[in-house]
Amino acid sequence: VQLQACGGGLVQAGGSLRLSCAASGSMGWYRWYRQAPGKQRELVATITSGGSTNYAGFVRGRFTISRDNAKNTMYLQMDSLQPEDTAVYYCYALNAGRDYWGQGTLVTVSS
């Protein structure tokens, strides 16, 4: 099973980006993590197999995680982006007790 993340890029503060994470098979839970330069990787958002969502406090109200099970794809809609959101974003999936990680996609927010 592979995860392929895409959608990162350069955006001005206040702008939006939509990240995608395509899996090569069906998955259970999905998560987005991010890692800013010089910082530890942190959890951004989670979506369960049933569609329940949870967000880190620093993105709640600005980011939306969703999934399309028919396409085995998970999304992160990021609005009102701020320079502190600059990081490499990683998608993660949990299925049948196994962890899967995608490659990172870089999001850069300019002030």
Residue, then its C-alpha position, 0 to 999 in steps of 0.5 A: v500500500q502506498l500513499q501519495a500526497c500532493g497539493g502543496g505550494l507557495v501561497q500568500a497569508g490569508g490564502s488557501l490550499r487543498l492537499s490530497c493524499a491518494a492511497s493505493g487501497s482502502m484505508g481506515w483512519y487518515r491523519w495529516y501531520r506537519q513538520a516545520p523547520g527545526k520543529q517536531r512533527e505535529l498532528v494536524a487533523t484526523i478522520t476516522s473510517g466513519g468520517s468523524t473528524n478531530y483537529a489540533g487547536f491551532v487549525r480548528g476553524r481554518f482547516t477541514i479534513s475529508r475523505d472520498n472512500a470511492k477514490n481512496t483519497m483524503y483531503l485537507q482544505m486549508d483556508s486563512l493560511q498564516p506564515e506559521d502554517t509553513a511546513v512539510y505536510y505528511c499524510y498518514a493512514l492506519n489500516a488493519g493495525r499497520d501504519y502507512w506514511g506518504q511523502g511530504t508536500l511542502v506548504t509555504v505561506s508568505s507574509 
